[in-house]
């Protein structure tokens, strides 16, 4: 996945395994692959630019919506939710290591994230095991849609095999 970064300082062209990046000018915005952004962040060359960052308030709101949603429905999530969530949890974990007072925020975020993903996963499995309209599937993220497609195809093949075997037994 590509992400936007902002250069913290000027930097010449950098040769990374299989790719060349830069040069970078301080304050300018660039789009790079996420793994490259991580390396540039570690080196202090750039920082991620996040349009809609996640925080505990956003996670609480998503959790609340998911908790009160009908069992066959999924709420829409912010764009690139799972990559943002992963980054947010990694950042919180780093903060908790440096500042022990951040541990409770880190634990709360992990628990909310767990609940959100567990709830959505249950619904995706349920949706994949029965025919659905495109409207219901519209709120799936890219990652969830890939999982849904995989589960739906696997379950459909399994169903066909079971029905075929039952039909074969009758003859």
Order of alpha helices (4+ residues) and beta strands (2+ residues): beta-beta-beta-beta-alpha-beta-alpha-alpha-alpha-alpha-alpha
